[in-house]
């Protein structure tokens, strides 16, 4: 859930209610049954995973 804070006068004279989306109601048993119905894949390590990790932890430092 994303939350944005407002100044203290934002709510003056207004009533707000929060309604959670029904998408968030997940049936765990149905999700596990779906996962079990999928073709099982072989677990393996690919070189591209190493490249991705390097890219995720890299940054360029610019001196101004």
PLY file of the C-alpha trace (Angstrom):
ply
format ascii 1.0
element vertex 64
property float x
property float y
property float z
element edge 63
property int vertex1
property int vertex2
end_header
0.00 0.00 0.00
1.30 3.45 -0.88
0.66 6.26 1.59
0.95 10.00 1.07
0.97 12.34 4.05
-0.80 15.69 3.90
-0.63 18.84 5.98
-2.80 18.96 9.11
-5.58 21.06 7.45
-6.11 18.73 4.50
-8.83 16.70 6.26
-10.74 19.69 7.71
-14.46 19.08 7.24
-13.98 15.93 5.15
-14.61 12.27 5.92
-12.46 9.72 4.13
-12.67 5.94 4.15
-10.24 3.34 2.89
-11.44 0.34 0.90
-8.93 -2.38 0.18
-9.03 -3.86 -3.30
-10.57 -7.34 -3.57
-7.48 -8.26 -5.61
-5.62 -8.48 -2.31
-7.84 -11.39 -1.14
-5.65 -14.27 -2.28
-6.76 -17.88 -1.91
-3.48 -19.54 -0.90
-4.78 -23.07 -1.59
-5.87 -22.10 -5.13
-2.50 -20.40 -5.76
-0.59 -23.50 -4.61
-2.81 -25.75 -6.76
-2.11 -23.53 -9.76
1.64 -23.63 -9.09
1.55 -27.42 -8.80
-0.20 -27.67 -12.20
2.67 -25.88 -13.98
5.49 -27.78 -15.66
8.41 -28.27 -13.28
11.56 -26.46 -14.42
15.13 -27.51 -13.75
16.85 -25.18 -11.31
20.12 -23.88 -12.73
22.41 -20.91 -12.50
22.95 -18.80 -15.62
25.73 -16.31 -16.37
23.10 -13.63 -17.01
22.15 -13.86 -13.30
25.70 -12.82 -12.37
25.55 -9.94 -14.86
22.24 -8.80 -13.42
23.61 -8.87 -9.87
26.65 -6.83 -10.93
24.44 -4.26 -12.65
22.12 -4.00 -9.64
25.03 -3.24 -7.32
26.86 -0.86 -9.66
26.67 2.89 -9.80
28.51 5.74 -11.45
29.85 8.49 -9.24
29.98 11.87 -10.94
32.03 14.69 -9.50
30.52 18.14 -10.08
0 1
1 2
2 3
3 4
4 5
5 6
6 7
7 8
8 9
9 10
10 11
11 12
12 13
13 14
14 15
15 16
16 17
17 18
18 19
19 20
20 21
21 22
22 23
23 24
24 25
25 26
26 27
27 28
28 29
29 30
30 31
31 32
32 33
33 34
34 35
35 36
36 37
37 38
38 39
39 40
40 41
41 42
42 43
43 44
44 45
45 46
46 47
47 48
48 49
49 50
50 51
51 52
52 53
53 54
54 55
55 56
56 57
57 58
58 59
59 60
60 61
61 62
62 63
